[in-house]
């Protein structure tokens, strides 16, 4: 599965349609619960992300703009802002890289790259450069299954720490856990994506 097909697939599977949930910080124009304008999100695309992709101020967007996002546009957004710009596209494409990209879709590409750099024991600068690529390839040399397990454990720790900091997000924990487990060898996806 190539990055484009993967991206369309995971957006369809995990993101669903329009969300107007006021408890979700991403649905607010500022990225903070209850602050700014409730724009909602659609196919996982928030107002701030759409504004960045289109090169406009988030203040110019309305909920109708979010409602109008198509799967094609969401896929282009994910590939540009969450795969190419942070440099994840420099990593060898495999099932672990897919999970790194997916995690960035929810937590932000900076958080995803920094967590990968932490896993690979390289300086956290939020951009995938030659040192990160080399360290990641060394991790993969221990086996893709090993790397997937190590990455999965870090995702789980991240979500648990997030809920400790923001207890109101506990309602999302089961979905986050299901999603991170999806990218491990125990899932049907692992065999299909080989």
N, C-alpha and C positions, 0 to 999 in steps of 0.2 A: 504494500500500500504506500503510495507516495504522499508527501506532506499535504498536497491539495485535497486529495480524496479523503485522507485521514481527517483533515480539518472539517470538511463538510459532514463527515460521518459523526464526529464527536459533538459538533454543534447540534445536529439533528437529535442525537441520542440524549444529550445531557442538558441542553439549554431550554428546550420548549419554546413557547411563544412569549407574549407580552407579560411582564411582571410589573405590578404597581405597588408592591409590598413596601410600606413605609419603614419596616424594620430593617430592610436591606440598605446599608449605607450606599451601595453602588447605584441605587435608584434615585439618589439625590444629586443635584447639579454640582455640589461641592464635594461629594464623596463622603459626607458626614451625615449621619442620621438626623433628620429633623432640621437640617440647615440648608437653606437655599430653596430651590424649586424641585418638587417631586416630578421627575421626568419619566421614571420607570426605566426598564431595560427590556430589550427584545432580542431573542436568540443569543442571550449572554452579552449583548453590546449595551454598555451604559452610555449615558449622555456625554460624559467626559471623554470616553473613548471615541464615540462618533465625532465629536467636535475635533479631536486631535486628528483623526483620519481625514476629515473633510477640510481641515485647516481653517476652522471658524471658532469663534468664541462660544463656549457652552451657553452663555446667556442668550444667544440667538436661537437656541433650540427650544422646541415645544414638544409635548408628549406625542403629538401627531407625527413629528419627525422620527421619533423612536418607533412608533407603531408601524411606520412605513419601511423599516429595514427589511431587506429580503435575505434569504439564505446566501445568495451569491455575494451580496455586499458584506454580510457577516464573515463569510469565508475570506474575502479579500482583506478585510480589516484584521482578522486573526493572522493571516500569513504575513502581512506587512508589519504590523505593530508588535506581534507576539512571537514571530518566528524570525523574520529577516532583520528588523531593526536591533533587537538585543543580541544578535549574532548566533542564535540557536541554529540557524541555517548552516553555520560553519561546522557543526558537530556531525558525525556520521549519523545518517538517518536509520533508526531502529526503534524497537518498541519502548526502550527507556527514554530516548529522545522525544518520542511522542508524548510520554507522560510528563516530561519536563515542560514541553510546550503547553500541554493541557493544564498543568498546575499554574503556569504563568497566566493563562486565560482567566483563572479565578482569583489568584493572589496578586497578579501583576507581574510583568516580565522581569522587573528588577528583583523582586523577591525570589522568583524562580531561578534566575541566574546566580544570585548570591547563595542560595541554598545549594545549588549544584557545585559552586566553587567551594563551599564549606565541605561538602561531601568529598570532593576531590582534593581537599587540603591545599588550595591555592588562594592567593589574596582575593578578597571580595571587592571587585570593582564594578560589578553589575553589567559588564560587557564580556562576551565570549571572545577571547583573544587566543593567541598561539599556546600560552601556558595552560589555559583552561582546556583547550582541545587536546593537548598532549596528556594532561592528567586524566581527562575523561576517557581517552583511548586506553590508558593504562588500567583504569577501572574496568572497562569493558573486556580487557584481556583476561580478567578473572572469570569471565563468563557473563553473558547477558542476564541470565537468571539471578546471579549474585548481585549484579548492578541494580537490577529491578527491585530486589528485596531491600537493598540498602536505601535506594531512593524512596521506596514505599514507606519505610520506617521513618525517614525524615519528614515526609508529607504528613504522616500521622502525628508526629511530635509537633509540627507546625500548627495543625488544626487544634490539638489539645491545648497548646499554649495560647492560641487565639481565643478559645472559649474561656480560659482562665482569666484573660484580660478583659473580655467582653462577654459576660455570662449570658446576655440576651441572644447571642449567636448560637447557643447550644441547640436551638431548634434546627439548625442546619447541619449539625455534626454527623448525623446518620447518613445524610446525602453525600457529604464530603468523604466519609469513610467508604461508602459504596463506590464512589467515583475513583478514589485512589486504589482501591482493591481491584477494580476493573482492569488496571494496567499491570497486573502481576500474573505470574504463570498459573495461578489457580482459576483464572477466568477463561471463558470461551473465546474472548477477543484475542487473547495471547496466541492461541493456535491459529486463528483466522488471519492474524496480522503477520505471521511468520514469513 
